[in-house]
Amino acid sequence: MGKDSHGVVTAANAARLGVRGLGVDVRAALEQVRCAWEPVPPTLLGLAVAGVAAWGLWSFAEETADHIVYGLGAVALALVAVAVAVVSLAAFAVWLSLRRVQAQVPATLMVEIETTTSFRCPSLRYWPLVQVLVDWIDPAEMAVVTEADGGGLIERVTPRGRGSYEHVVRRFTVRDIFGFASISFRRTWAHQVRVVPAVGRADTTLAVRRATSEGWSHPSGKPVGELVEMRRYTYGDPMRLVVWKTFARDRNLMVREPERAIAPRPAMVGFFVAAEGDEPSACTARLFLEQGLLGQDFVFAADGAPRPTSNAAEALEQVIRSRAHRDAQGAGLAGLARAVDRSRLDSLVIFAPGVDGPWVDAVLAVRRRLPLPPMVVLTVDGRLATEPRTRLQRWLWERDEGTHPTLRDLPSIYDRLEAAQVDLRVIHRPSGRRLGAAEVDALRGA
């Protein structure tokens, strides 16, 4: 049965989930049919036009002796036949031209950053009635735009999600301008591609977990550090700190004292939760790792990683590869708690997505075992300001489908973690701002 934002089962939600599941099954079946039909030249439109033309030519026209219908049917059949022949020859020509072409894709791409590859595909601009389209099958989350350049097509790709891939699979589609015929074929290259998360934007005050407590020194705290500062002697100062050379020179009694500065104690432990909607949180994790916001002596792990690491490059690689372990939903937290000294878990930072899931229960389970609450950094995406919905829209749709999933689920996640007294930070990825409780409350019912 379906549940609402408070975990209550409702018949309406169950019906929506049932319809949604049916829609997923139908789309999967249609995708299988489409893949099987790719090498067949006639499209559904071409078959329909050919069928109607054949009926008009050999049935209706002969019975009524209508020469106009006879002529139109003959022309339609001829047009479909020419389209099938031209598309078949053009697809064969494209296939021949790509036999020895390399993948020509940069080894490293970045999410949401458009990159022009060195790959060129023949545009067949001198072939009549023919169009050539290129898209990617693997990696799947890749927006591809082609542009004519002389006799070929240049390719620009924009990754939508991070990941590490061993192969590049492109699909080439050759079709006529009327849509009567289309042939698609796929080409696979053994080429490693690494898609890194986008560079995050966030206020650097996020690094301050307890700015006036355990993790940070303070000017009014215990004097620690090198004796590099000097001040006048006051009653009670140790005589061993007196600078006698200064006293001998100008008769001023000075003492040395430690430099007072605010500096982080590098003892933080980071964990990245892999789940649906984790791409914004991957950007924030990259920001913490590359800017050293976890300190020098940090420990980091991500879902699916075999062991924790203290190397920033290895930690980022764990974040990238965690995309293949989104079903883990924070299951690696328990392993991290066993692998790391318990005293260091007082400074645990969890990078979590804004989409609700089993990972929330995993975080709460770890929270119950720790003496101090962990800091959970939630990163959300999408527009914060949305237009108010009408009464009819609220009646037809429980939620605004135009709202980003991380914003829709944020209030319920926020309530559960706040109830457990977790140190919660909510980051809006596009602006880099930290969202307060009032802004989270404004999203309720979105």
N, C-alpha and C positions, 0 to 999 in steps of 0.2 A: 504494500500500500504506500501511497505517496505521503510525504510529510511537508508541513508548512515550515516557515522560518523558525517556529518555536518547537519543532519536532513533533507536531500533532498530525496524526494521519487524517487525511480528508479524502472524501470520494472524488472531489473535483481534481485534486492533485494526482490521485491514482489514475483517473481517466486520462489526464494530460500525459502522465508517464507512459500509459499504455499506447496512446496514439503516437507519442514520440518514438517509442520502441518499434512500433509497426512501420513508421516512416523510415527509420534506420534500416530495417530489414528490406523494405522496398527499394531504397536507394542502393543498397548493396547488391540486390538481384539485378537491378537495371545496369549497374556498373559492370557486372559480369557479362551481361548480354552485349553491352557496348564494346567491351574488350574483345569478345569473340567476333564481333562484326567489323572490327577495324580493318582487316585486309580485304573485305568485300567492297567492291567499288560502288554499287548503287546505294544511295541513302534511302531512308524511308520516304522522303519527298520524291526522290526519283522513281521509286517503285510505285508510289501512288499515281504520279503523273503518267508513267508508262501503262499502268493498269487501266486508268480512265481513257487514255488515248487508244489503247488496243480495243477496249469495249466500244468506243465510238467509231473506230475504224472498221471493225469486222462484224459488229452487231447492229448498232443503231444506224450507221450510215448505209449499210446494205439493205436494211429493212425499209428505210424511208427514202433511199436514193438521194440523201442530202449531201451534195458535193462540198458544201462549206465545212460540215463536220468531218467529212472524209479528209479534206485538205488539212484542217487543223490537227486531226489525229495523226496524220502522216508526219507533219512538221514536228509535233511534240515527241513522237517516237524517235524521229531522226535526231532531234536535239539531245534527248537522253542518251542515245547510242553514241553520239559524238562526244558527249561529256565523259561517258565511261571510258571510251577509247583514249581520249586525250589525257585524262587523269591517270589511267594505267601506265601509259608511256612516260608521263612526267614523273610519276612516283618511281618508276624503274630508273630513270635518269638521276634522280636525287639519290637513290640508294647506291648507284654506282659511284657517284661523286664522293660519297662519305665512307667508302671502304677503307681508305688509308688515312683518314683524318683523325687527329688526336683529340682528346677531350678539351684541352686548352682552357682550363678553368684554374684560377688562382688557388693555391693550396689553402689559403685562409680567407674566409669571408666573414662579414659582420652582420648581425641581425639588423634589419631595417635600413641598411646602407646599400644603395644601388651600386653595382660594380659592372663595368663593361669587360666581358671576357674577350679572348683572342679568337674565339670560335667563329667561323664564317660558314654559312649555309647558302647554297645557290638559290637565288630568288626566282629563276626561270621567267625573267621579265619579258623575254621574247616569245614565250609560249602563249598561245591564245587561251583565254578563259580560265587560266590556272592561278591559284594562290597557294603559297607554302607557309605553313604555320609550324612553330617550334615551341614545345613546352617540356617540363621536366617531370619525370615519374619518381625518380629518386636522386637527391632528396625531394620529398613531396612538398614540403612547405617552402616553395620557391616561386616567386612571381617573376615571370619571364616576359620581356618586351623585346621584339625584334624591329629593326629599322633598316630600310633599303639603303645600301651603300654601293653604288656601281652595279656590278652584276651579282652581288651577294647580299646576305642579310647579316648585320652585326647583332650581337646578343647582349642584352643588359639584364642582370639578374638581381633580385632583391630577396634575401632570405627572410622568412617569417619566424623561424625558430632555430635555436642552436642545435648542435649535434656534431658527431664525427662519423664520416661515411667512407666506405672503402670503394664504392662504385658510383659512377654517374650514369644515369639512364635518361636519355632524351627520347621524346616521341615526336616524330615528324609526320605532319598531316598535309597531304596534297588534295586540294578540292577545286571544283569549278566555281565560278562566280554565281551560278544560279542555285547551287546547293543540290544538284541532281546526283553527283558522284563525289566520293571521298575515299581516300586510302590512307591508312595510318600504319606506320611501322616503328619499331623501337630499336635503338642502338645503345649498347652497353659498353662503357669504358672502365677498365680497372684503374681508377684514379682516386687518390685520397683527398677528401675535402673536409676541412675543419671550419665549422661555423661557430664563431665566438659570440657571446652575448653583447648587446649594445653597451656603450659606456653609460653607466648610470649617473643620475644627477640627484644629489641629496645634500642636505645641510650637514656640515662636518660636525656639528654638535651631537650627531648620532653616536659618534665615537665615545662620547662621555657617558659611561654607564652609571657611575656613581661619582660625580665630579667632586664631591666633598666627603667621600667616604673611602672604602678600602682601596679601590683601584687607582686613586690619584693622590699625589702629594699636594700639600697646600701651604701657602706662605705662613699661616699661623699654626702649622702643625709641628711635628717633631723635627728639630734641625738635623737634616741628613745631607750628605753630599760633600764635595771638595771644599776645603777652607780657602776660598778665593776672595771673599768680601772682608772689608775692614770697617770698624766703627769705634767710637770712643769707649774707653773703659768705664764700666759701671760697677757698683758694689756687688760683689758676689761672683764676678767673672773669674774663671780659672786662671791662675798665673801662667800656666803653660801656654796659653793662647795670646799672651802679651807680645807685641812686636817691639822688642827692646832696641833694635836698630833705629826705629823711628823715634823712640823716646830719647835715645842718645843724641840724635841729630837736632830735633826741634822741641824737645821736652814735652811732647804730646803723647799721652799714654793711650795706645790703640791696641785692639784685640782683633784676632781673626775669627771669622764665623763662616758657616757654610752658605753657599749660594742658595737663595730662596727662589725657586721657580716651580711652575706647574708643569709636570711631565707625567706621561702615562706609565703605569707599571705593566709591562708586556706579559700578561698571563691570561689572555682571553682564549676561549675555545669556541669555534664556530661550527655550525652544522647547517647544511642546505637540504631542505625538504623538496624532493622531486614529486610533483603531482600535476594535475591539469591546471593550466593557468599560471605556471611557475616562471614564465619568461620574464615578466617584470622583476620578480625577486632575484632572478639570475643576474640582471643588470646591477642591482644593489649589492649582491655578493661580490661581483667583479670590482665594484667601486671600493668596497672595504679591503679587498685583497691587494689591489694595485696601489692604493693610497696608504697602505699600512695602518689602517684604522683598527686592526686587531692587535697591533703591537708587533714587536720583533719575535717574541718567543711564543707565537700563537700555535694552536693545534686546530686543524680543520678536517672535516669529513663531509661527504655528500652521500645521499642514498645510492646504493650500488657500488660504492668504493670498497675495495678489499681491506683497507687500513687507513687510519688517519695520517695526515702529513703536516709538516711544518714548513713546506716550501710553497711559495705563492703561485709559481707556475704549475706545480702539480695540483694544487688546490683548484685553480681555474680549470684545469683539464678534468678534474672530477666533476665540477659543475657542468661542463659541456657534455660529458658522457652520461650524466645522470638522466638525460632526456630519455634514454632507453630503459630507465627504471622508474617510470612515473607510477607504476602500480605499487611501488614500495610504500608511498604515502607516509614517509617518516619512520619506517621500520628500522632504519639504521641508527636511530637515536639510542636505542637500548644498547647496541653494540658499542657506540661511542662512550656511553656512560661506564661500561665495563673496561674499556681500553685506556681511559684517561684517569689520572689521579683524582680522587673525589674532591680534594681541596681546590683544584683548578675549575671544577664545574660551578663554583660560585660565580664565575664570570662567563657563563655560557650564553652565546648569542645564536639564535635560531632564525634563519632566513626562510620565511614561509610564504606560500602564495595566498592570494586573496580569495581563492575559490574553496568553498567548504568541502571537507572530505574526512576520511579516517585519520589523517595526519593530526587533526585537532586532539583526538583521543590519545595519540602517541605523545604529544607535547604535554598534555595534562598528566599522563602517567609518569613522565620524567619529572614534572613539577612536584609531584607528591613525594618523590624520593630525594629531592634536593633540599638542603637547609635554606637556601636563598632562591627566590624565583628567577628563572632565566629571562633574558631579554629577547622578545620575539619581534622581529622586524617584518611587518607585512607590507608588501609593495603592490599597489593597485594601479590600474591603467584606465584610460577612457576619460570622457568629459565629466567634470563634477557638476556643472550646471546643465540641467535638462529642462525641457519645456514641460509644464504641468499637463497631465493627461486629463482628458475629458471623462465624464461619468460613464459614457458608453465604452470608452477604451478600457477603463478599469473593470467594467463588467465583462467584457469579452476576453481580456487578457489579464492574468493575475499580475504579471510583471511587464515592464517596458522592455521589449526585446532589443531596443536600441541602446540600452544601458549595458556597459561592459560587465561580463560575468563577475569580475573581481569586485566591482562596486555593488552589485546586487547581493552578494553573499557577505560583504564586509560587516554589516550590522550584527548578524547572528554570530559570526566568528568573534567579533569584538566583545559581545556580551559574555560569551562562554569563557574567554581568556581573562577578561576583567574580573569575572566572578571568582576565578582561581588566583587572583592577585598577581597575575603575570605582568612583568615590566613590558608593556606593549608600546610599540612605535609603528605608526602607519605612515607610509611614504607614498606620495602621488608621483609616479614615475615621470610623466611629461613635464611637470613643473619642478620636481625635486623637493617640494614642500612637505613638511610633516603635518598631517591632518589631526586636528583636535577632536574632542568628544562632540562638540557642537556640529562640526562638519560631518561626522559619522552619523549623528542623529538625523541630519537632513537627508540622508540617503535611505532612510527607512521607508519602505513601501515603493521604492523605485523599481 
